[in-house]
Amino acid sequence: MSAGTVTVSAAGLAESASPVLELTEVTKVYPGTPPVHALRDVSVRVQAGELVAILGPSGSGKTTLLHLAGTLDRATSGQVLVTGLDVARLSDRQLAGLRASSVGFVFQQFFLAEHETVLDNVADAMLYAGVSQATRRAIAAEALARVRLGHKLTARPTQLSGGERQRVAIARAVAGSPAIVLADEPTGNLDQHTGAAILDLLEELNRLGTTIVVVTHDQAVAGRMRREVRMLDGRIVSDAASQPAPSAAAAAAAASPVAPHPWDGEPR
Protein backbone atom coordinates (compact mmCIF):
# COMPACT_ATOMS: atom_id res chain seq x y z
CA MET A 1 0.00 0.00 0.00
CA SER A 2 1.39 3.43 -0.90
CA ALA A 3 2.04 6.14 1.67
CA GLY A 4 -0.79 8.18 0.21
CA THR A 5 -3.38 5.47 0.75
CA VAL A 6 -2.85 4.45 4.37
CA THR A 7 -6.00 3.20 6.10
CA VAL A 8 -4.60 1.99 9.42
CA SER A 9 -6.85 2.38 12.45
CA ALA A 10 -4.33 3.00 15.16
CA ALA A 11 -6.82 3.09 18.01
CA GLY A 12 -7.17 -0.66 17.78
CA LEU A 13 -10.82 -0.52 16.78
CA ALA A 14 -12.33 -3.13 14.51
CA GLU A 15 -11.62 -2.35 10.87
CA SER A 16 -14.82 -4.16 9.93
CA ALA A 17 -16.93 -1.48 11.62
CA SER A 18 -18.28 1.31 9.45
CA PRO A 19 -15.96 4.31 9.78
CA VAL A 20 -17.34 7.69 10.80
CA LEU A 21 -15.18 9.30 8.14
CA GLU A 22 -13.60 7.75 5.05
CA LEU A 23 -11.73 9.35 2.17
CA THR A 24 -10.72 7.14 -0.75
CA GLU A 25 -8.22 8.33 -3.38
CA VAL A 26 -9.32 11.91 -2.89
CA THR A 27 -7.81 14.70 -4.98
CA LYS A 28 -8.52 18.41 -4.65
CA VAL A 29 -7.35 20.81 -7.35
CA TYR A 30 -7.95 24.56 -7.20
CA PRO A 31 -8.06 26.21 -10.63
CA GLY A 32 -5.38 28.67 -11.56
CA THR A 33 -2.27 29.13 -13.64
CA PRO A 34 -0.86 26.74 -12.77
CA PRO A 35 -3.60 24.81 -10.92
CA VAL A 36 -2.94 24.08 -7.24
CA HIS A 37 -3.02 20.40 -6.27
CA ALA A 38 -3.98 20.68 -2.59
CA LEU A 39 -4.64 16.95 -2.12
CA ARG A 40 -3.23 14.07 -4.14
CA ASP A 41 -4.72 10.56 -3.94
CA VAL A 42 -5.47 10.76 -0.20
CA SER A 43 -7.11 7.80 1.51
CA VAL A 44 -7.78 7.71 5.24
CA ARG A 45 -10.48 6.44 7.55
CA VAL A 46 -11.49 7.36 11.08
CA GLN A 47 -13.37 4.89 13.24
CA ALA A 48 -15.83 5.85 15.97
CA GLY A 49 -14.08 6.71 19.21
CA GLU A 50 -10.71 7.65 17.75
CA LEU A 51 -8.58 10.65 18.74
CA VAL A 52 -6.56 11.55 15.66
CA ALA A 53 -4.04 14.26 14.79
CA ILE A 54 -3.58 15.42 11.20
CA LEU A 55 -0.08 16.87 11.33
CA GLY A 56 1.75 18.89 8.70
CA PRO A 57 3.39 22.21 7.87
CA SER A 58 1.62 25.09 6.16
CA GLY A 59 0.63 24.09 2.63
CA SER A 60 0.65 20.36 3.35
CA GLY A 61 -3.07 19.97 2.63
CA LYS A 62 -4.25 19.33 6.17
CA THR A 63 -6.78 22.17 6.25
CA THR A 64 -8.11 21.20 2.82
CA LEU A 65 -8.56 17.67 4.18
CA LEU A 66 -10.51 19.06 7.13
CA HIS A 67 -12.75 21.12 4.82
CA LEU A 68 -13.57 18.06 2.73
CA ALA A 69 -14.13 15.92 5.82
CA GLY A 70 -16.50 18.55 7.19
CA THR A 71 -18.36 18.89 3.85
CA LEU A 72 -17.34 22.55 3.63
CA ASP A 73 -15.88 21.85 0.18
CA ARG A 74 -16.16 19.13 -2.45
CA ALA A 75 -13.41 16.88 -3.76
CA THR A 76 -12.24 17.14 -7.37
CA SER A 77 -12.10 13.35 -7.57
CA GLY A 78 -12.30 10.38 -5.23
CA GLN A 79 -14.90 9.57 -2.59
CA VAL A 80 -15.69 11.18 0.76
CA LEU A 81 -18.01 9.31 3.13
CA VAL A 82 -19.31 10.90 6.33
CA THR A 83 -21.26 8.49 8.56
CA GLY A 84 -21.42 6.23 5.50
CA LEU A 85 -23.01 8.87 3.26
CA ASP A 86 -21.32 9.76 -0.03
CA VAL A 87 -21.17 13.56 0.12
CA ALA A 88 -20.87 13.85 -3.67
CA ARG A 89 -24.40 12.49 -3.98
CA LEU A 90 -25.91 15.04 -1.59
CA SER A 91 -27.38 18.42 -2.47
CA ASP A 92 -26.16 21.56 -0.73
CA ARG A 93 -29.24 21.48 1.49
CA GLN A 94 -28.61 17.83 2.39
CA LEU A 95 -24.97 18.64 3.14
CA ALA A 96 -26.08 21.43 5.48
CA GLY A 97 -28.30 18.94 7.27
CA LEU A 98 -25.46 16.43 7.53
CA ARG A 99 -23.15 19.07 9.02
CA ALA A 100 -25.82 20.14 11.50
CA SER A 101 -26.46 16.60 12.72
CA SER A 102 -23.15 14.78 12.39
CA VAL A 103 -20.17 17.17 12.34
CA GLY A 104 -18.92 19.53 15.04
CA PHE A 105 -16.31 22.20 14.30
CA VAL A 106 -13.76 23.91 16.53
CA PHE A 107 -11.76 26.70 14.93
CA GLN A 108 -8.65 28.56 16.02
CA GLN A 109 -10.49 31.91 15.86
CA PHE A 110 -13.45 30.72 18.05
CA PHE A 111 -16.10 32.42 15.83
CA LEU A 112 -18.41 33.34 18.69
CA ALA A 113 -21.16 35.96 18.39
CA GLU A 114 -20.01 38.70 20.77
CA HIS A 115 -23.47 40.19 21.22
CA GLU A 116 -24.97 36.89 22.41
CA THR A 117 -24.59 35.12 25.72
CA VAL A 118 -22.44 32.03 26.07
CA LEU A 119 -25.60 29.92 26.36
CA ASP A 120 -27.09 31.31 23.15
CA ASN A 121 -23.82 30.88 21.25
CA VAL A 122 -24.02 27.16 21.94
CA ALA A 123 -27.79 26.80 21.59
CA ASP A 124 -27.96 28.65 18.27
CA ALA A 125 -25.65 26.08 16.69
CA MET A 126 -28.59 23.67 16.88
CA LEU A 127 -31.07 25.95 15.10
CA TYR A 128 -31.32 23.53 12.17
CA ALA A 129 -31.48 20.38 14.28
CA GLY A 130 -35.28 20.44 14.43
CA VAL A 131 -35.61 20.85 18.22
CA SER A 132 -37.37 23.51 20.23
CA GLN A 133 -35.63 26.54 21.71
CA ALA A 134 -36.16 25.22 25.23
CA THR A 135 -34.57 21.90 24.31
CA ARG A 136 -31.67 23.63 22.55
CA ARG A 137 -30.98 25.76 25.59
CA ALA A 138 -31.15 22.77 27.93
CA ILE A 139 -28.70 20.81 25.76
CA ALA A 140 -26.44 23.86 25.52
CA ALA A 141 -26.41 24.31 29.30
CA GLU A 142 -25.44 20.64 29.72
CA ALA A 143 -22.65 20.96 27.14
CA LEU A 144 -21.30 24.06 28.88
CA ALA A 145 -21.32 22.23 32.19
CA ARG A 146 -19.23 19.48 30.57
CA VAL A 147 -16.53 22.04 29.70
CA ARG A 148 -16.64 23.62 33.20
CA LEU A 149 -18.53 26.74 32.16
CA GLY A 150 -21.91 26.01 33.70
CA HIS A 151 -21.46 29.07 35.92
CA LYS A 152 -21.04 31.49 32.98
CA LEU A 153 -24.16 30.88 30.92
CA THR A 154 -25.13 34.55 30.80
CA ALA A 155 -21.63 35.94 30.17
CA ARG A 156 -20.68 37.46 26.81
CA PRO A 157 -17.63 36.19 24.90
CA THR A 158 -15.87 39.53 25.48
CA GLN A 159 -16.01 38.81 29.22
CA LEU A 160 -14.13 35.52 28.86
CA SER A 161 -10.48 34.57 28.62
CA GLY A 162 -9.13 33.00 25.44
CA GLY A 163 -9.24 29.55 27.00
CA GLU A 164 -12.83 30.05 28.12
CA ARG A 165 -13.86 31.20 24.64
CA GLN A 166 -12.34 28.05 23.15
CA ARG A 167 -14.19 25.95 25.72
CA VAL A 168 -17.43 27.62 24.58
CA ALA A 169 -16.52 26.71 21.00
CA ILE A 170 -15.92 23.11 22.07
CA ALA A 171 -19.25 23.01 23.90
CA ARG A 172 -20.92 24.30 20.73
CA ALA A 173 -19.22 21.55 18.71
CA VAL A 174 -20.28 18.68 20.99
CA ALA A 175 -23.73 19.92 22.05
CA GLY A 176 -25.61 18.06 19.35
CA SER A 177 -23.69 14.80 19.95
CA PRO A 178 -22.13 14.78 16.46
CA ALA A 179 -20.56 11.66 15.00
CA ILE A 180 -17.24 13.50 14.69
CA VAL A 181 -15.64 16.72 15.89
CA LEU A 182 -13.09 18.43 13.62
CA ALA A 183 -10.75 20.85 15.39
CA ASP A 184 -8.57 23.17 13.29
CA GLU A 185 -5.53 24.37 15.31
CA PRO A 186 -7.66 24.56 18.50
CA THR A 187 -4.73 25.79 20.63
CA GLY A 188 -3.21 28.12 18.03
CA ASN A 189 -4.37 31.36 19.68
CA LEU A 190 -3.71 30.26 23.26
CA ASP A 191 -0.74 30.38 25.58
CA GLN A 192 0.97 27.11 26.46
CA HIS A 193 -0.76 26.59 29.80
CA THR A 194 -4.24 27.31 28.44
CA GLY A 195 -3.59 25.25 25.32
CA ALA A 196 -2.61 22.27 27.47
CA ALA A 197 -5.89 22.61 29.38
CA ILE A 198 -7.84 22.59 26.10
CA LEU A 199 -6.05 19.40 25.05
CA ASP A 200 -6.92 17.88 28.45
CA LEU A 201 -10.57 18.69 27.72
CA LEU A 202 -10.47 17.14 24.25
CA GLU A 203 -8.91 13.99 25.70
CA GLU A 204 -11.62 13.84 28.37
CA LEU A 205 -14.40 14.22 25.81
CA ASN A 206 -12.78 11.50 23.71
CA ARG A 207 -12.69 9.15 26.71
CA LEU A 208 -16.42 9.77 27.06
CA GLY A 209 -16.93 8.63 23.46
CA THR A 210 -16.54 11.67 21.20
CA THR A 211 -14.64 11.01 17.97
CA ILE A 212 -12.16 13.85 17.46
CA VAL A 213 -9.79 14.83 14.65
CA VAL A 214 -7.33 17.64 15.41
CA VAL A 215 -5.55 19.44 12.57
CA THR A 216 -2.25 20.95 13.70
CA HIS A 217 1.25 21.97 12.66
CA ASP A 218 2.49 21.44 16.22
CA GLN A 219 4.23 18.15 17.01
CA ALA A 220 3.58 18.66 20.74
CA VAL A 221 -0.17 18.86 20.10
CA ALA A 222 -0.10 15.84 17.78
CA GLY A 223 1.81 13.92 20.43
CA ARG A 224 -1.19 14.16 22.75
CA MET A 225 -3.40 12.28 20.30
CA ARG A 226 -3.61 8.48 20.04
CA ARG A 227 -3.04 8.41 16.28
CA GLU A 228 -0.90 10.63 14.10
CA VAL A 229 -1.47 11.14 10.37
CA ARG A 230 1.38 13.12 8.77
CA MET A 231 0.87 15.12 5.60
CA LEU A 232 3.31 16.74 3.19
CA ASP A 233 2.71 18.28 -0.23
CA GLY A 234 -0.90 17.13 -0.35
CA ARG A 235 -0.16 13.49 0.49
CA ILE A 236 -0.32 11.31 3.57
CA VAL A 237 3.23 10.20 4.27
CA SER A 238 2.61 8.23 7.46
CA ASP A 239 -0.27 7.03 9.63
CA ALA A 240 0.48 5.33 12.91
CA ALA A 241 -0.38 5.04 16.57
CA SER A 242 1.40 7.55 18.76
CA GLN A 243 2.39 7.40 22.40
CA PRO A 244 0.56 10.38 23.89
CA ALA A 245 2.46 12.55 26.33
CA PRO A 246 0.88 12.76 29.81
CA SER A 247 -1.86 15.35 30.12
CA ALA A 248 -1.25 18.41 32.23
CA ALA A 249 -3.56 17.00 34.90
CA ALA A 250 -1.75 13.64 34.92
CA ALA A 251 1.65 15.29 35.14
CA ALA A 252 0.48 17.42 38.07
CA ALA A 253 -0.95 14.37 39.82
CA ALA A 254 2.36 12.56 39.49
CA ALA A 255 4.25 15.52 40.92
CA SER A 256 1.94 16.33 43.81
CA PRO A 257 -0.05 14.29 46.39
CA VAL A 258 -3.02 16.55 45.69
CA ALA A 259 -3.62 17.14 41.98
CA PRO A 260 -4.89 20.60 41.03
CA HIS A 261 -8.02 20.92 38.96
CA PRO A 262 -7.05 21.09 35.26
CA TRP A 263 -8.70 24.51 34.96
CA ASP A 264 -7.08 26.03 38.08
CA GLY A 265 -4.91 29.01 37.35
CA GLU A 266 -6.17 29.61 33.80
CA PRO A 267 -5.70 33.28 32.89
CA ARG A 268 -8.91 35.29 32.89
Secondary structure, 3 states (H helix, E strand, C coil): CCHHHCCCCCCCCCCCCCCCEEEEEEEEEECCCCCEEEEEEEEEEECCCCEEEEECCCCCCHHHHHHHHCCCCCCCEEEEEECCEEHHHCCHHHHHHHHHHHEEEEECCCCCCCCCCHHHHHHHHHHHHCCCHHHHHHHHHHHHHHCCCCCCCCCCHHHCCHHHHHHHHHHHHHCCCCCEEEEECCCCCCCHHHHHHHHHHHHHHHHCCCCEEEEECCHHHHCCCCEEEEEECCEEEEEEECCCCCCHHHHHHHHCCCCCCCCCCCCC
